[in-house]
């Protein structure tokens, strides 16, 4: 569809695969998940949380718990789940949050060292879910 009536689809959720995986209390490792775009509310409300006031680094934990919509068979992703993630997974999710909310996608432009052909790679590890989307403003997650 083209012209004045055309509307671009906004991609609001992105699949991911954690590098290590969250291990729950039963010893089950959860690696596959989904993250949605953050809203202004997601970034503003945690600033009122006393845990964030005591330690600014905790903002990352609350923001991620608000925007991760799915993580394996974990019934609910809450700050406790994010707190117990491995550092590699936390860093991965911080980078993904920054990419989808600042850049609107999870693609990285790369060049083959052998033939110098340029192409895009999905940085989430998810298969077939690089896509295009429109992101919100840049967040503080990538700044720590």
N, C-alpha and C positions, 0 to 999 in steps of 0.2 A: 504494500500500500504506500502511495506517495502523496504528496500535497499537504494541504492544511489539516486534513483529517487524520494524518498518520501520527501514531504515537510509538515511541521507542519502548520496548519492553525493558523494565528495570529488573536486573537480577539482584535478588535480595538475600539469597542463601548460597553458600559455597561448601562443597564437600572437602574433607581433608583426611589424611592418614598420618597419625602421629609417628614420629621417628622411633620412639621407644614404646609408648603405650601406658595408659593409666591402669594400675593394678589395684583392684578393689579389695575389700576385706576378705572375700572368699578366694582371693588369689587369681581371679579372672583378669586377663589383660584385654583392655579395650583400646583399639587404635583408630577405628573408623568413626568419623563424626561429621557434624555440620555446624557452620557458623553463619549467623545472619549479620546483615549490616547493622551497625550501631545507630541509634537515634540520639538526638540531643539529650533526651531524658536519660539514656544510658550513661552518658558522660557527665551529666549534672548531678543526678541523685546520689551517686556514691560519694561525692564531695561532702555531703552531710553526715556520712557514716563516721562514727567515732574512731573506728579502726583505721580509717584513712587519715583522719586528723592526727592520730598518734604516730602513724607511719605512712608517708605518702606512697611508698612502694606497694602498699596493700591495694591501691587503686587498681593496679593490674589484675589482681585476683578477683575483685568485685566486677570489673568490666568484663573480663572473660566469662565469669559465671553467668552474666546477664545475656551474653550474645552466643554462647555455645548452646545450640538447641538440641543437640543429640551427641551422645558419646557411647558407642556400642550399645550395650543393654543397661547402662546406668539409668535408673529411673528419673533422676533429676540432677542436673549439673548445678551444684551450689558452691559457695566459696570453699567449703571443706574439701570438695573434690579437687578443685584447682590447687589448693594448698598442698595436696598430696601427690601432685604430678611431678615427674622427674624434671630437672632443670632443662634438659634438652627439649622436652615437649613444651614447657612453658615458653622458652625462647622461640620455638617454632610458631606457637600460637600468637605470641606478641608480634612477630613479623607478619604473619598472615593477617592479623587484625589491622595492622598499619597498611598493608597492601590493599586489602579490600575496601577499607574506609577512606584511604587517601587517593588511591589510584583506580579503584573501582573494578579491579580484576586481580587474578592470581598468576598472571603470566609473566615470565621473565624472558627477555630477548637474549638469545645466545648465538654464538657463531661456532661452527664446526672447525676445530683446529686443522683438520686435514684438507678439507675442500673450501673452507671459508664461506660456506653457505649459512645464511642467517635464518633462524627459525625461533618460534616461541615454545617454551617449556612451562608446564603447569607446576608452580612451586609448592603446591599443597600435597603432592604425592597421590592425589585422587585421580582416578582414571576417567577421561572423557568429561571433565567438569571444569575446564579452564575458563571457557566462555567469556562473554563480555558483560559488563555491568556498569552501573553508575554509582560511585561511592559518595560518602558524606565527607565532611571536612577531615583533615588530618588529625590524628589523635595523639595523646601523650604516651601511648603504649610503647612506641618505638624510641622514645627519648631517654629511657633509663640507662 
